[in-house]
Amino acid sequence: MAGPAEQPLFAEVEIVPRKDLPFTILRIKAKSGDFIKYDMIKRCTDGHDRCVLRVENTRKEKGRYVDVLNLSTSSVLRPVIPIYVTGMIQ
């Protein structure tokens, strides 16, 4: 995410499980969570074919940051999905 400190900045990530390998996101944990807030706005569950993760910047001053959101899943093949977040606030 990049932009001025006074404007709201956010990004949405769409996660689409394969039809033959469905999974559920069980938990989301940020490595630090210092400058972001996050929420699943659509969950991967039975009957849903995708999930949407919304990440929002909370940093008010100029600077850069890096964080990682680890999505724990019910999948045996991919028990954790890392989502890398970078911010450059101007």
Gaussian input, Z-matrix of N, CA and C with variables (Angstrom, degrees):
# hf/3-21g

backbone

0 1
 N
 C     1     B1
 C     2     B2     1     A1
 N     3     B3     2     A2     1     D1
 C     4     B4     3     A3     2     D2
 C     5     B5     4     A4     3     D3
 N     6     B6     5     A5     4     D4
 C     7     B7     6     A6     5     D5
 C     8     B8     7     A7     6     D6
 N     9     B9     8     A8     7     D7
 C    10    B10     9     A9     8     D8
 C    11    B11    10    A10     9     D9
 N    12    B12    11    A11    10    D10
 C    13    B13    12    A12    11    D11
 C    14    B14    13    A13    12    D12
 N    15    B15    14    A14    13    D13
 C    16    B16    15    A15    14    D14
 C    17    B17    16    A16    15    D15
 N    18    B18    17    A17    16    D16
 C    19    B19    18    A18    17    D17
 C    20    B20    19    A19    18    D18
 N    21    B21    20    A20    19    D19
 C    22    B22    21    A21    20    D20
 C    23    B23    22    A22    21    D21
 N    24    B24    23    A23    22    D22
 C    25    B25    24    A24    23    D23
 C    26    B26    25    A25    24    D24
 N    27    B27    26    A26    25    D25
 C    28    B28    27    A27    26    D26
 C    29    B29    28    A28    27    D27
 N    30    B30    29    A29    28    D28
 C    31    B31    30    A30    29    D29
 C    32    B32    31    A31    30    D30
 N    33    B33    32    A32    31    D31
 C    34    B34    33    A33    32    D32
 C    35    B35    34    A34    33    D33
 N    36    B36    35    A35    34    D34
 C    37    B37    36    A36    35    D35
 C    38    B38    37    A37    36    D36
 N    39    B39    38    A38    37    D37
 C    40    B40    39    A39    38    D38
 C    41    B41    40    A40    39    D39
 N    42    B42    41    A41    40    D40
 C    43    B43    42    A42    41    D41
 C    44    B44    43    A43    42    D42
 N    45    B45    44    A44    43    D43
 C    46    B46    45    A45    44    D44
 C    47    B47    46    A46    45    D45
 N    48    B48    47    A47    46    D46
 C    49    B49    48    A48    47    D47
 C    50    B50    49    A49    48    D48
 N    51    B51    50    A50    49    D49
 C    52    B52    51    A51    50    D50
 C    53    B53    52    A52    51    D51
 N    54    B54    53    A53    52    D52
 C    55    B55    54    A54    53    D53
 C    56    B56    55    A55    54    D54
 N    57    B57    56    A56    55    D55
 C    58    B58    57    A57    56    D56
 C    59    B59    58    A58    57    D57
 N    60    B60    59    A59    58    D58
 C    61    B61    60    A60    59    D59
 C    62    B62    61    A61    60    D60
 N    63    B63    62    A62    61    D61
 C    64    B64    63    A63    62    D62
 C    65    B65    64    A64    63    D63
 N    66    B66    65    A65    64    D64
 C    67    B67    66    A66    65    D65
 C    68    B68    67    A67    66    D66
 N    69    B69    68    A68    67    D67
 C    70    B70    69    A69    68    D68
 C    71    B71    70    A70    69    D69
 N    72    B72    71    A71    70    D70
 C    73    B73    72    A72    71    D71
 C    74    B74    73    A73    72    D72
 N    75    B75    74    A74    73    D73
 C    76    B76    75    A75    74    D74
 C    77    B77    76    A76    75    D75
 N    78    B78    77    A77    76    D76
 C    79    B79    78    A78    77    D77
 C    80    B80    79    A79    78    D78
 N    81    B81    80    A80    79    D79
 C    82    B82    81    A81    80    D80
 C    83    B83    82    A82    81    D81
 N    84    B84    83    A83    82    D82
 C    85    B85    84    A84    83    D83
 C    86    B86    85    A85    84    D84
 N    87    B87    86    A86    85    D85
 C    88    B88    87    A87    86    D86
 C    89    B89    88    A88    87    D87
 N    90    B90    89    A89    88    D88
 C    91    B91    90    A90    89    D89
 C    92    B92    91    A91    90    D90
 N    93    B93    92    A92    91    D91
 C    94    B94    93    A93    92    D92
 C    95    B95    94    A94    93    D93
 N    96    B96    95    A95    94    D94
 C    97    B97    96    A96    95    D95
 C    98    B98    97    A97    96    D96
 N    99    B99    98    A98    97    D97
 C   100   B100    99    A99    98    D98
 C   101   B101   100   A100    99    D99
 N   102   B102   101   A101   100   D100
 C   103   B103   102   A102   101   D101
 C   104   B104   103   A103   102   D102
 N   105   B105   104   A104   103   D103
 C   106   B106   105   A105   104   D104
 C   107   B107   106   A106   105   D105
 N   108   B108   107   A107   106   D106
 C   109   B109   108   A108   107   D107
 C   110   B110   109   A109   108   D108
 N   111   B111   110   A110   109   D109
 C   112   B112   111   A111   110   D110
 C   113   B113   112   A112   111   D111
 N   114   B114   113   A113   112   D112
 C   115   B115   114   A114   113   D113
 C   116   B116   115   A115   114   D114
 N   117   B117   116   A116   115   D115
 C   118   B118   117   A117   116   D116
 C   119   B119   118   A118   117   D117
 N   120   B120   119   A119   118   D118
 C   121   B121   120   A120   119   D119
 C   122   B122   121   A121   120   D120
 N   123   B123   122   A122   121   D121
 C   124   B124   123   A123   122   D122
 C   125   B125   124   A124   123   D123
 N   126   B126   125   A125   124   D124
 C   127   B127   126   A126   125   D125
 C   128   B128   127   A127   126   D126
 N   129   B129   128   A128   127   D127
 C   130   B130   129   A129   128   D128
 C   131   B131   130   A130   129   D129
 N   132   B132   131   A131   130   D130
 C   133   B133   132   A132   131   D131
 C   134   B134   133   A133   132   D132
 N   135   B135   134   A134   133   D133
 C   136   B136   135   A135   134   D134
 C   137   B137   136   A136   135   D135
 N   138   B138   137   A137   136   D136
 C   139   B139   138   A138   137   D137
 C   140   B140   139   A139   138   D138
 N   141   B141   140   A140   139   D139
 C   142   B142   141   A141   140   D140
 C   143   B143   142   A142   141   D141
 N   144   B144   143   A143   142   D142
 C   145   B145   144   A144   143   D143
 C   146   B146   145   A145   144   D144
 N   147   B147   146   A146   145   D145
 C   148   B148   147   A147   146   D146
 C   149   B149   148   A148   147   D147
 N   150   B150   149   A149   148   D148
 C   151   B151   150   A150   149   D149
 C   152   B152   151   A151   150   D150
 N   153   B153   152   A152   151   D151
 C   154   B154   153   A153   152   D152
 C   155   B155   154   A154   153   D153
 N   156   B156   155   A155   154   D154
 C   157   B157   156   A156   155   D155
 C   158   B158   157   A157   156   D156
 N   159   B159   158   A158   157   D157
 C   160   B160   159   A159   158   D158
 C   161   B161   160   A160   159   D159
 N   162   B162   161   A161   160   D160
 C   163   B163   162   A162   161   D161
 C   164   B164   163   A163   162   D162
 N   165   B165   164   A164   163   D163
 C   166   B166   165   A165   164   D164
 C   167   B167   166   A166   165   D165
 N   168   B168   167   A167   166   D166
 C   169   B169   168   A168   167   D167
 C   170   B170   169   A169   168   D168
 N   171   B171   170   A170   169   D169
 C   172   B172   171   A171   170   D170
 C   173   B173   172   A172   171   D171
 N   174   B174   173   A173   172   D172
 C   175   B175   174   A174   173   D173
 C   176   B176   175   A175   174   D174
 N   177   B177   176   A176   175   D175
 C   178   B178   177   A177   176   D176
 C   179   B179   178   A178   177   D177
 N   180   B180   179   A179   178   D178
 C   181   B181   180   A180   179   D179
 C   182   B182   181   A181   180   D180
 N   183   B183   182   A182   181   D181
 C   184   B184   183   A183   182   D182
 C   185   B185   184   A184   183   D183
 N   186   B186   185   A185   184   D184
 C   187   B187   186   A186   185   D185
 C   188   B188   187   A187   186   D186
 N   189   B189   188   A188   187   D187
 C   190   B190   189   A189   188   D188
 C   191   B191   190   A190   189   D189
 N   192   B192   191   A191   190   D190
 C   193   B193   192   A192   191   D191
 C   194   B194   193   A193   192   D192
 N   195   B195   194   A194   193   D193
 C   196   B196   195   A195   194   D194
 C   197   B197   196   A196   195   D195
 N   198   B198   197   A197   196   D196
 C   199   B199   198   A198   197   D197
 C   200   B200   199   A199   198   D198
 N   201   B201   200   A200   199   D199
 C   202   B202   201   A201   200   D200
 C   203   B203   202   A202   201   D201
 N   204   B204   203   A203   202   D202
 C   205   B205   204   A204   203   D203
 C   206   B206   205   A205   204   D204
 N   207   B207   206   A206   205   D205
 C   208   B208   207   A207   206   D206
 C   209   B209   208   A208   207   D207
 N   210   B210   209   A209   208   D208
 C   211   B211   210   A210   209   D209
 C   212   B212   211   A211   210   D210
 N   213   B213   212   A212   211   D211
 C   214   B214   213   A213   212   D212
 C   215   B215   214   A214   213   D213
 N   216   B216   215   A215   214   D214
 C   217   B217   216   A216   215   D215
 C   218   B218   217   A217   216   D216
 N   219   B219   218   A218   217   D217
 C   220   B220   219   A219   218   D218
 C   221   B221   220   A220   219   D219
 N   222   B222   221   A221   220   D220
 C   223   B223   222   A222   221   D221
 C   224   B224   223   A223   222   D222
 N   225   B225   224   A224   223   D223
 C   226   B226   225   A225   224   D224
 C   227   B227   226   A226   225   D225
 N   228   B228   227   A227   226   D226
 C   229   B229   228   A228   227   D227
 C   230   B230   229   A229   228   D228
 N   231   B231   230   A230   229   D229
 C   232   B232   231   A231   230   D230
 C   233   B233   232   A232   231   D231
 N   234   B234   233   A233   232   D232
 C   235   B235   234   A234   233   D233
 C   236   B236   235   A235   234   D234
 N   237   B237   236   A236   235   D235
 C   238   B238   237   A237   236   D236
 C   239   B239   238   A238   237   D237
 N   240   B240   239   A239   238   D238
 C   241   B241   240   A240   239   D239
 C   242   B242   241   A241   240   D240
 N   243   B243   242   A242   241   D241
 C   244   B244   243   A243   242   D242
 C   245   B245   244   A244   243   D243
 N   246   B246   245   A245   244   D244
 C   247   B247   246   A246   245   D245
 C   248   B248   247   A247   246   D246
 N   249   B249   248   A248   247   D247
 C   250   B250   249   A249   248   D248
 C   251   B251   250   A250   249   D249
 N   252   B252   251   A251   250   D250
 C   253   B253   252   A252   251   D251
 C   254   B254   253   A253   252   D252
 N   255   B255   254   A254   253   D253
 C   256   B256   255   A255   254   D254
 C   257   B257   256   A256   255   D255
 N   258   B258   257   A257   256   D256
 C   259   B259   258   A258   257   D257
 C   260   B260   259   A259   258   D258
 N   261   B261   260   A260   259   D259
 C   262   B262   261   A261   260   D260
 C   263   B263   262   A262   261   D261
 N   264   B264   263   A263   262   D262
 C   265   B265   264   A264   263   D263
 C   266   B266   265   A265   264   D264
 N   267   B267   266   A266   265   D265
 C   268   B268   267   A267   266   D266
 C   269   B269   268   A268   267   D267

   B1=1.4389
   B2=1.5181
   B3=1.2874
   B4=1.4561
   B5=1.5192
   B6=1.3394
   B7=1.4473
   B8=1.5088
   B9=1.3243
   B10=1.4556
   B11=1.5290
   B12=1.3275
   B13=1.4595
   B14=1.5298
   B15=1.3222
   B16=1.4551
   B17=1.5303
   B18=1.3436
   B19=1.4613
   B20=1.5243
   B21=1.3358
   B22=1.4693
   B23=1.5260
   B24=1.3277
   B25=1.4631
   B26=1.5206
   B27=1.3146
   B28=1.4503
   B29=1.5246
   B30=1.3210
   B31=1.4593
   B32=1.5168
   B33=1.3155
   B34=1.4564
   B35=1.5192
   B36=1.3256
   B37=1.4554
   B38=1.5178
   B39=1.3169
   B40=1.4576
   B41=1.5255
   B42=1.3202
   B43=1.4600
   B44=1.5188
   B45=1.3296
   B46=1.4595
   B47=1.5268
   B48=1.3406
   B49=1.4581
   B50=1.5214
   B51=1.3057
   B52=1.4653
   B53=1.5201
   B54=1.3144
   B55=1.4718
   B56=1.5251
   B57=1.3319
   B58=1.4620
   B59=1.5358
   B60=1.3401
   B61=1.4638
   B62=1.5321
   B63=1.3213
   B64=1.4636
   B65=1.5248
   B66=1.3078
   B67=1.4619
   B68=1.5163
   B69=1.3202
   B70=1.4587
   B71=1.5162
   B72=1.3110
   B73=1.4629
   B74=1.5229
   B75=1.3205
   B76=1.4505
   B77=1.5212
   B78=1.3486
   B79=1.4675
   B80=1.5125
   B81=1.3274
   B82=1.4617
   B83=1.5191
   B84=1.3230
   B85=1.4630
   B86=1.5223
   B87=1.3388
   B88=1.4642
   B89=1.5201
   B90=1.3234
   B91=1.4591
   B92=1.5218
   B93=1.3459
   B94=1.4660
   B95=1.5249
   B96=1.3262
   B97=1.4567
   B98=1.5142
   B99=1.3411
   B100=1.4601
   B101=1.5319
   B102=1.3213
   B103=1.4666
   B104=1.5269
   B105=1.3211
   B106=1.4636
   B107=1.5240
   B108=1.3298
   B109=1.4511
   B110=1.5195
   B111=1.3199
   B112=1.4611
   B113=1.5204
   B114=1.3421
   B115=1.4507
   B116=1.5246
   B117=1.3189
   B118=1.4598
   B119=1.5234
   B120=1.3176
   B121=1.4601
   B122=1.5266
   B123=1.3259
   B124=1.4614
   B125=1.5149
   B126=1.3084
   B127=1.4642
   B128=1.5208
   B129=1.3379
   B130=1.4632
   B131=1.5268
   B132=1.2966
   B133=1.4602
   B134=1.5124
   B135=1.2909
   B136=1.4627
   B137=1.5252
   B138=1.2944
   B139=1.4518
   B140=1.5177
   B141=1.3250
   B142=1.4611
   B143=1.5224
   B144=1.3001
   B145=1.4555
   B146=1.5240
   B147=1.3233
   B148=1.4679
   B149=1.5230
   B150=1.3184
   B151=1.4594
   B152=1.5238
   B153=1.3190
   B154=1.4552
   B155=1.5213
   B156=1.3287
   B157=1.4520
   B158=1.5240
   B159=1.3298
   B160=1.4690
   B161=1.5266
   B162=1.3414
   B163=1.4663
   B164=1.5201
   B165=1.3388
   B166=1.4620
   B167=1.5293
   B168=1.3179
   B169=1.4596
   B170=1.5296
   B171=1.3350
   B172=1.4680
   B173=1.5223
   B174=1.3242
   B175=1.4655
   B176=1.5238
   B177=1.3237
   B178=1.4670
   B179=1.5244
   B180=1.3384
   B181=1.4636
   B182=1.5298
   B183=1.3240
   B184=1.4608
   B185=1.5276
   B186=1.3266
   B187=1.4600
   B188=1.5159
   B189=1.3293
   B190=1.4662
   B191=1.5211
   B192=1.3170
   B193=1.4588
   B194=1.5189
   B195=1.3185
   B196=1.4601
   B197=1.5211
   B198=1.3175
   B199=1.4596
   B200=1.5291
   B201=1.3195
   B202=1.4619
   B203=1.5206
   B204=1.3210
   B205=1.4579
   B206=1.5212
   B207=1.3153
   B208=1.4647
   B209=1.5186
   B210=1.3306
   B211=1.4540
   B212=1.5173
   B213=1.3183
   B214=1.4612
   B215=1.5242
   B216=1.3365
   B217=1.4625
   B218=1.5233
   B219=1.3159
   B220=1.4645
   B221=1.5238
   B222=1.3060
   B223=1.4641
   B224=1.5214
   B225=1.3138
   B226=1.4644
   B227=1.5314
   B228=1.3398
   B229=1.4618
   B230=1.5248
   B231=1.3122
   B232=1.4692
   B233=1.5322
   B234=1.3455
   B235=1.4636
   B236=1.5259
   B237=1.3424
   B238=1.4661
   B239=1.5285
   B240=1.3304
   B241=1.4632
   B242=1.5235
   B243=1.3453
   B244=1.4544
   B245=1.5382
   B246=1.3302
   B247=1.4688
   B248=1.5301
   B249=1.3172
   B250=1.4667
   B251=1.5280
   B252=1.3203
   B253=1.4652
   B254=1.5288
   B255=1.3234
   B256=1.4521
   B257=1.5233
   B258=1.3076
   B259=1.4503
   B260=1.5196
   B261=1.3232
   B262=1.4610
   B263=1.5250
   B264=1.3214
   B265=1.4524
   B266=1.5199
   B267=1.3210
   B268=1.4681
   B269=1.5138
   A1=108.06
   A2=115.84
   A3=120.24
   A4=108.90
   A5=115.20
   A6=119.08
   A7=111.76
   A8=116.86
   A9=121.61
   A10=111.68
   A11=115.21
   A12=121.29
   A13=112.12
   A14=118.07
   A15=119.97
   A16=114.11
   A17=118.08
   A18=120.92
   A19=110.53
   A20=117.06
   A21=119.11
   A22=110.03
   A23=116.25
   A24=121.77
   A25=108.48
   A26=116.12
   A27=119.60
   A28=109.07
   A29=114.47
   A30=121.63
   A31=107.81
   A32=115.76
   A33=120.74
   A34=108.76
   A35=114.68
   A36=121.79
   A37=107.59
   A38=116.17
   A39=120.61
   A40=108.73
   A41=115.84
   A42=122.36
   A43=106.48
   A44=116.29
   A45=120.92
   A46=108.96
   A47=117.46
   A48=119.80
   A49=111.13
   A50=115.33
   A51=119.30
   A52=108.79
   A53=116.50
   A54=120.71
   A55=111.87
   A56=116.64
   A57=119.81
   A58=112.72
   A59=117.84
   A60=122.15
   A61=110.49
   A62=118.43
   A63=119.98
   A64=111.56
   A65=116.38
   A66=121.33
   A67=109.55
   A68=114.68
   A69=122.69
   A70=108.37
   A71=117.44
   A72=120.55
   A73=106.78
   A74=115.45
   A75=121.67
   A76=113.25
   A77=115.47
   A78=119.31
   A79=108.86
   A80=116.25
   A81=122.66
   A82=107.16
   A83=115.66
   A84=119.70
   A85=109.17
   A86=115.84
   A87=121.29
   A88=109.01
   A89=115.73
   A90=119.35
   A91=110.08
   A92=117.56
   A93=119.74
   A94=111.29
   A95=118.40
   A96=121.80
   A97=114.25
   A98=117.16
   A99=120.77
   A100=114.00
   A101=118.28
   A102=120.33
   A103=113.33
   A104=117.05
   A105=120.06
   A106=110.48
   A107=114.43
   A108=120.53
   A109=105.95
   A110=116.31
   A111=119.93
   A112=109.97
   A113=114.41
   A114=120.46
   A115=108.74
   A116=116.16
   A117=120.81
   A118=106.49
   A119=117.18
   A120=118.68
   A121=111.19
   A122=116.63
   A123=121.25
   A124=106.60
   A125=116.50
   A126=121.07
   A127=111.88
   A128=115.07
   A129=121.45
   A130=106.92
   A131=116.63
   A132=121.04
   A133=107.59
   A134=116.31
   A135=119.45
   A136=109.17
   A137=116.09
   A138=120.33
   A139=114.06
   A140=118.63
   A141=121.15
   A142=108.41
   A143=116.15
   A144=119.30
   A145=112.80
   A146=117.51
   A147=119.82
   A148=109.50
   A149=115.37
   A150=121.28
   A151=107.12
   A152=115.28
   A153=120.54
   A154=107.96
   A155=115.21
   A156=123.10
   A157=107.79
   A158=116.57
   A159=121.26
   A160=108.07
   A161=116.01
   A162=122.94
   A163=107.52
   A164=115.93
   A165=120.87
   A166=109.95
   A167=115.84
   A168=122.18
   A169=110.23
   A170=116.92
   A171=120.83
   A172=111.89
   A173=117.04
   A174=120.84
   A175=109.56
   A176=117.52
   A177=122.43
   A178=113.37
   A179=117.58
   A180=120.34
   A181=110.15
   A182=116.12
   A183=121.45
   A184=110.03
   A185=114.57
   A186=119.58
   A187=111.42
   A188=114.34
   A189=121.92
   A190=109.28
   A191=114.76
   A192=119.82
   A193=110.00
   A194=114.47
   A195=122.79
   A196=106.89
   A197=116.67
   A198=121.52
   A199=108.30
   A200=116.15
   A201=122.04
   A202=108.00
   A203=116.06
   A204=121.47
   A205=107.27
   A206=116.68
   A207=121.38
   A208=108.37
   A209=115.88
   A210=122.33
   A211=108.46
   A212=117.77
   A213=121.79
   A214=107.85
   A215=116.35
   A216=121.03
   A217=111.09
   A218=114.98
   A219=121.61
   A220=111.81
   A221=118.46
   A222=123.17
   A223=111.35
   A224=116.17
   A225=121.10
   A226=109.91
   A227=116.73
   A228=121.29
   A229=112.74
   A230=117.19
   A231=121.60
   A232=108.93
   A233=117.49
   A234=120.08
   A235=114.10
   A236=117.54
   A237=121.46
   A238=108.52
   A239=115.41
   A240=121.17
   A241=107.32
   A242=118.48
   A243=119.33
   A244=111.30
   A245=115.74
   A246=122.13
   A247=105.47
   A248=116.91
   A249=122.13
   A250=109.12
   A251=115.92
   A252=122.53
   A253=108.62
   A254=116.29
   A255=120.52
   A256=108.53
   A257=115.79
   A258=120.24
   A259=110.47
   A260=116.18
   A261=122.04
   A262=106.17
   A263=115.21
   A264=121.59
   A265=108.37
   A266=116.41
   A267=122.27
   A268=112.07
   D1=137.80
   D2=179.19
   D3=-143.78
   D4=139.48
   D5=177.55
   D6=164.46
   D7=179.83
   D8=-179.82
   D9=-68.98
   D10=150.89
   D11=-177.48
   D12=-64.04
   D13=-30.02
   D14=-175.02
   D15=-84.02
   D16=-6.26
   D17=-179.92
   D18=-102.68
   D19=144.74
   D20=174.98
   D21=-67.40
   D22=134.10
   D23=178.18
   D24=-124.19
   D25=132.05
   D26=176.59
   D27=-152.27
   D28=163.40
   D29=175.76
   D30=-141.58
   D31=148.98
   D32=175.24
   D33=-119.32
   D34=137.32
   D35=-179.80
   D36=-116.32
   D37=125.49
   D38=178.02
   D39=-98.36
   D40=128.59
   D41=179.33
   D42=-115.96
   D43=122.21
   D44=-175.91
   D45=-119.43
   D46=107.21
   D47=176.01
   D48=-69.23
   D49=149.85
   D50=174.19
   D51=-67.73
   D52=145.22
   D53=-178.49
   D54=-60.59
   D55=-35.29
   D56=-178.34
   D57=-85.18
   D58=-8.07
   D59=179.09
   D60=-134.22
   D61=63.62
   D62=-178.59
   D63=-68.50
   D64=155.78
   D65=175.87
   D66=-151.64
   D67=167.86
   D68=176.83
   D69=-120.51
   D70=141.34
   D71=173.91
   D72=-85.09
   D73=120.11
   D74=-174.17
   D75=-90.37
   D76=-36.52
   D77=-174.59
   D78=-158.07
   D79=151.29
   D80=174.88
   D81=-125.28
   D82=130.43
   D83=178.95
   D84=-136.69
   D85=128.51
   D86=177.75
   D87=-86.14
   D88=146.11
   D89=176.51
   D90=-62.77
   D91=-48.70
   D92=175.64
   D93=-120.68
   D94=-45.95
   D95=179.90
   D96=71.95
   D97=15.40
   D98=-175.10
   D99=-66.29
   D100=-38.53
   D101=-172.33
   D102=-122.24
   D103=16.58
   D104=-179.57
   D105=-136.47
   D106=156.44
   D107=164.04
   D108=-129.25
   D109=153.38
   D110=-171.91
   D111=-148.20
   D112=156.63
   D113=179.32
   D114=-161.71
   D115=148.60
   D116=171.88
   D117=-85.45
   D118=118.81
   D119=-179.77
   D120=-95.44
   D121=-14.96
   D122=169.59
   D123=-145.16
   D124=124.99
   D125=-173.40
   D126=-94.93
   D127=146.50
   D128=171.42
   D129=-79.79
   D130=106.32
   D131=177.04
   D132=-141.57
   D133=177.41
   D134=177.22
   D135=-56.05
   D136=127.41
   D137=-179.55
   D138=96.13
   D139=-19.48
   D140=176.04
   D141=-102.88
   D142=136.85
   D143=-177.97
   D144=-101.56
   D145=4.14
   D146=178.66
   D147=-157.90
   D148=164.52
   D149=173.88
   D150=-130.00
   D151=154.04
   D152=178.68
   D153=-129.36
   D154=122.66
   D155=178.33
   D156=-104.81
   D157=127.11
   D158=178.60
   D159=-108.09
   D160=128.17
   D161=179.20
   D162=-119.93
   D163=130.84
   D164=-175.83
   D165=-125.49
   D166=138.17
   D167=176.21
   D168=-73.38
   D169=137.90
   D170=174.91
   D171=-119.89
   D172=-1.06
   D173=-179.19
   D174=-71.47
   D175=131.19
   D176=-177.43
   D177=-100.82
   D178=-20.22
   D179=-177.90
   D180=-107.82
   D181=164.77
   D182=179.11
   D183=-63.23
   D184=147.38
   D185=176.59
   D186=148.92
   D187=-179.69
   D188=-178.86
   D189=-121.55
   D190=155.83
   D191=173.25
   D192=-152.98
   D193=159.34
   D194=177.03
   D195=-135.98
   D196=139.12
   D197=177.55
   D198=-148.49
   D199=169.71
   D200=176.94
   D201=-135.08
   D202=131.33
   D203=170.99
   D204=-101.38
   D205=124.23
   D206=177.68
   D207=-102.91
   D208=117.53
   D209=179.57
   D210=-97.05
   D211=110.83
   D212=175.95
   D213=-80.23
   D214=131.84
   D215=-175.74
   D216=-122.94
   D217=169.17
   D218=175.38
   D219=-86.18
   D220=2.94
   D221=-177.63
   D222=-78.68
   D223=133.96
   D224=174.80
   D225=-75.13
   D226=-32.41
   D227=-179.19
   D228=-74.88
   D229=-34.29
   D230=-177.32
   D231=-139.39
   D232=76.16
   D233=-176.23
   D234=-67.19
   D235=-23.58
   D236=178.07
   D237=-134.69
   D238=130.77
   D239=174.94
   D240=-112.87
   D241=115.61
   D242=177.20
   D243=-85.21
   D244=136.24
   D245=175.23
   D246=-118.89
   D247=115.90
   D248=-177.54
   D249=-88.47
   D250=133.70
   D251=-177.46
   D252=-122.34
   D253=128.34
   D254=174.12
   D255=-126.68
   D256=144.08
   D257=178.72
   D258=-133.13
   D259=138.58
   D260=175.50
   D261=-131.85
   D262=100.05
   D263=-176.69
   D264=-96.03
   D265=126.17
   D266=-174.19
   D267=-102.67

